[in-house]
Amino acid sequence: MQRHPPTPRFSPASLLRPLIALSLVLAASLAAAQQEPPSAFPLDAAGYLNEELPRMEAAIAARDRSFFHGAMVRTVQFSERWGFKAKANPDLAAYPMCTSAVMDYVVVGMCRLTPGDEACEPGLAPRFDANVRRCRELAAQK
């Protein structure tokens, strides 16, 4: 009877080194992306919203609540890339219409899907629409 070498077993520890390397690469790429000048933010924010809003409309029409999990992840990634998730980037203070529009995007979509939710304050949707419009106008000027 011939013996074969044992098959290597999967262990979470075997992934530790590649995960550390991947996290360092991601951190470096985020740092490089954040070095864009703040004046590029309105154009990037308007582009993000222009891409996301039609997808949100389709999800609302399909009554697809699961869409909003991915939308939240993408929104957090966008805000982290620009450093405003926790209002940490003072260079973006000149663009509150864009930061507010990005941060309100998922909540407004969820409120359109389930309007009776307590998080759905009456002025949120009109304020969001105005911020999106102003952010797009500012992006068009850049």
N, C-alpha and C positions, 0 to 999 in steps of 0.2 A: 504494500500500500504506500503510495507516494503522498508525502505531506506537502501541502501548499503553505506558503507564508500567510499568516493571518491577514485578513482584510483590515485596512486601517479603519478605525471607528471614528465617526464624526463626533466632535466634542466642541462645545462653545468656546473652550479655551483655544482651540486651533484657529478660530477666527479672530482672536484678539489682535494679533500683529497686523493683519491686513486691514482691520477696522481702524486701528490707530493711524496707519498710513493714509487710509482714505480720509479720515477726519482732518488730518494735517493738510492734505491736498485741497479739501473743501474750504478749510479756513483760509488758506492762502488765496484761493480763487475769490472768496468773498471779500477779502481785504483788497484785492486788486480791483474788483468791481466797484467797491465803495470809493475808490479814488477818483471816480468820475466827478467832474465839477458839479456843484449843486445846481447850476443853471441848466443842466441836462435833465434834472428831475422832472419838471412838468411834461416834457416830451415823453419820457419813459413811463410816467404815471398815466398819461393819456393813452399811450400805446397799450399799456397793460389793461386799462379799462375798456378800450376799444376791442380788445381781444376777448375779454371776459364777459362783457355785458351781453353779447348775442348768445353765448353759451348759457348764461344765467336765464335769459328769456326762454330758451328752448327747454331748460330744466323745469322752469315754472309751468310752461305749457304742458309738459309731460308729467307734472306732479312728482318729479324726481327729487326727493329729499336727499338722497345719497350724493348727489352732485355737490352739495354744499360742504361736505367734508373735504373733498379735494380742493374746492374753491378756498376754503379756509387755510389749508396747507399752502396753497400757492400765494395767497395774500400774505401770510406770515413770512414766507420766503422772500417775497418782494420787499416787504417792509424791513426785514433784517438786512437785505442787501444794501438798502439805502440808510440803514441805521436810525429808523424813526419808530420802530415798534414800541419803544418805551419813551418816545419823545427825546431820544438821546442825541439826535443830530441837530444842533442849533443852526447849522447852515440851511436847513430846510424850513426855518421859521417863516421865510418869505413866501412859502407856498402852502399855507394852511388849507386852501381849497383842495389841493391835490392829495395831501396826506389824509384829510378827512374823507374825501371821496373813496380813496383806496380802503381805508379802515372801515367805512360804513357799508361798503359794497355787499358783503356777505349778509350782514344783518338786514339790510333793505330787501335783499332777495328772499331771505327766509320770511320776512314780514309779508311780502307779497304772496308767498306760498301759504302761510298761516297767519292771516291778518289779526286774529284775536289774541295773539300772544302778548303777554304783559310787557315784553321788551320793545314792542312796536309803538313807540310814541307817535302821536299824530304829526308832528313837524319833521320827522326823520326823512321820509321819502322826498318831500319838496326841497329840504335842505340838501339832501344827497344830489338830486337832479341839478340844483343850482351850482353845487360844487363841481360836479362833473362838467357842466357847461363852462364854468369859469376856468377850470383846469385845462380843458381843450382849447379855449381861447388863448390862454397864456402859452400853451405849447405851440400854437400856430404862430405866435410872435417870435419864438426862438429860432 
